[in-house]
């Protein structure tokens, strides 16, 4: 079972046959649709979703980061101060259809808003409609 972002990064390197010193980053994401937590791992030219059990759920080639918006920037967009909670979360919604595109849940007291990686603030993560 993967518990930390460091463990997720190490597991992703091994799964791709990369040396342990390969630069990278990992982010913990809590699913809001009843699924388990997962980790998004960034490595040079690649991004992976790893389940808590270490299974590769999805992967893609990339030239950028799937989490360009920091927790601090998400709090600012939401209009909340630095004392508020920020956690990466995901469920398929109008804000995000891909597990590789998590949103920030910004919470203060009983109020939670969601900020996607483009900086758009959502009051709820409403299910996306059919079609495109």
Secondary structure as UniProt FT lines:
FT   HELIX           5..16
FT   TURN            20..21
FT   STRAND          24..31
FT   STRAND          38..43
FT   TURN            44..45
FT   STRAND          46..51
FT   TURN            52..53
FT   STRAND          56..61
FT   HELIX           71..78
FT   TURN            82..83
FT   STRAND          85..90
FT   TURN            99..100
FT   STRAND          103..108
FT   TURN            109..110
FT   STRAND          111..115
FT   TURN            117..118
FT   STRAND          121..122
//
